[in-house]
Structures are given as C-alpha cells and as structure tokens.
Amino acid sequence: MNYPTKEMVELIRKHYPAGCRIVLDRMDDPQAPPIGTQGTVTGVDDIGSIMVAWDSGGSLSVAYGEDICHRVASEDEIKESLNWLGKRQTGPGHCPRCGKALESFDRHATSRRAAITICDECGTAEALEDVGIIPKISLCAWHCTADWQV
C-alpha cells in the first residue's frame, strides 16, 4: 500500500471535511457499494482513507491510492459559483437553469435563487415554486451545474 505524507493527509482532510457529500467512482472490494452511491464523510483517518456513511447503509472507507470518489458541491458552494458567474454574464448565451438559448439580454429574468440572469420561463417557474404551486428544484439540478464537481 502507498501511504500518503502528513501534508497529503491534511490536504485530503481539507478537501473532504466531515459532513460533506461524496459519490463513489471506483472501489475494488466485494463489499463495496455500487458505483454512483452517495455518502456523507465522517472523517479522514491518519493514512488518508476517507471514512464514509454510505446512503446504502454501509461504512466502508475510500482507501487512499486505491479507490476513487468525488465531492458533491453543496447548495451554498453552487450559489456562490452562480453569483460569480452572474457577475460575468455579458451576452444572451443560455439560461443556466434550463439550458435554453436566451433570445436577448433585454428580455430576461433575474433568478430568485442567485444573482444571475435566467430565461423568462425559469423566472416564472421560480415564482410558482415560491408560492408552492410547483415543487422547488435544487440549485444542484440546474442545467449549468449538472457536471459540477469539487
């Protein structure tokens, strides 16, 4: 087994703090949860293994140098990124919420979830979500965040 340095263990602890969410990408173990299973990090041990409470009920750690996982961005991290992106929107482009092409920057809505321009239909959908007529969607479900990983 390849053991990490103390500095590497600290980097792993910083990137995977207790409470963050991860997704399993690869684990070669007969007891492993299925690929794509999500879990909550409970800590990182002294050999760099990420200790996880898997949503499927297990608690098998992600072994440093052997297994692969990625962190799922939190709602707050996504909102911060969308706010940053909103400050840099310059042209029509695409609606970050649904992915539809924006016809012009003159006709648009400002999201109620982040400081970013979205299409009129998504602006209406957010208003309907706020009054409880339709279910609210998470920022994680926005078109532009579908592939965001930390």
N, C-alpha and C positions, 0 to 999 in steps of 0.2 A: 504494500500500500504506500502511496505517495503522501506524506504528511505535509501540511502547509506550515509556513512560518507563522510566528506570532502576529506579525504585521498583516499577513493574509487573513488570519482568523478574525482580526479586528475589522478588516475591510468587509468580510462576509457578514459579521455582526451588524455593521453599519448599513449594509445594503438589504439585509433580511432581518429587521428588528422584530422582536416578539409582537405578535398581533397582526403583522402584515399577511396578505394573502398570496399564495403561490399556486402554480399549475405544474403538474408533473409532466416532463417531456420525455424522459428516459430513465428506466430503472431496471437493471438486470437482476431480479430477485423473484423467486417463485411466490413470495408473499406480497409482492408489490401491488399497490392499487393500479387500476387501469390507467394507461396514458391519457392525459387530459383531466385527471381527477384534481380537484382543487382542495386546498387545505389551509390551515392557519398556523403560522410559525409560532412555536412555543419557546424557541431559543436556538442558540448555536453553541455546540459543545467545544471543548478545547482542541479537538482535531478537525474542526471546520465543518462537521456534519450539521445539517440544518434539521432540527427536531420539529416535527410537524404533527398536528392533529388533523388527519385527513377527514374530509366530509363523509367519506365512506365508512368511517368508524375506526380505522387503524391508526397506528402512530409510528410507522416505520420511518426512520430518518433518511434524508437525502445525503448520501455519502460524498464527501469532498473528493473530486477527481474521478469519480465513478459514475454517479448519477447526474441527471440534468433536470433543472426546473427553471422557471422564470417567475418573476414577481408580477402580480397584477396591480396596476395603478389604482390608487384609492380615488374616491369621488373628489376629495379636496385637491389631490395632485392633478387630476384631469381638469378640474375647474381652473386651477392656476395656469395650466397649459393653454386652455381655451381663452382665458383672459389675455395671455401673452399673444396668442395667435390673433385675437380680435384687434389688438393694437396695430398689427401689421397687415391687416386686410387692406388691399389697395384697389382691387377691381372686382368685377362681378363674380368670377370664379364659380365655385359650387357651394351649396348650402352644407355647412359642416354637420348639421343634424341629420338630414336625409340623403345628401349626396346629389340632389337635383341641381342642374345648372341654374345659376341666378341670372335672370334676364338682364337686369341692370342694377346698379347700386342706388338708383333713385327710388326704386320700389323694393322695399325690404322691411324686415322687422328686426328689432333688437331682442336677443334672447332674454328670457326672464331668469335663466339659469347661469349665464356667464356673459361677460361684456364682449359679445361677438355678434356679427350680422348673420341672420338666417333668412330663409325664404318666408314669404307671407303665410304659406300653408303651415309651416312649422311654428310660426308665431301664433297663429290661431290655435294650433294643437296645444301649445304650452298654456294658453289662456284657458282652454277647455280642461286641461289637466288640473290647473289651479283651482277650478271650481268643482272638480270631482266628476265631470261628465265622462271623461275617458281616463284610463289608468295612466299615471305618470311614468315616463320612461327615465331610466338612469342615464347619466352622462356617459357611462361605460357603453351604452347601447347606441350612442351617436355614430353616424357613418364614419366620421373622421377619426374616431377613437377605436375602431374595430381591431386594428392591429397594434395599438399602442402597448408596449411592454416597457417595463423599467429595467 
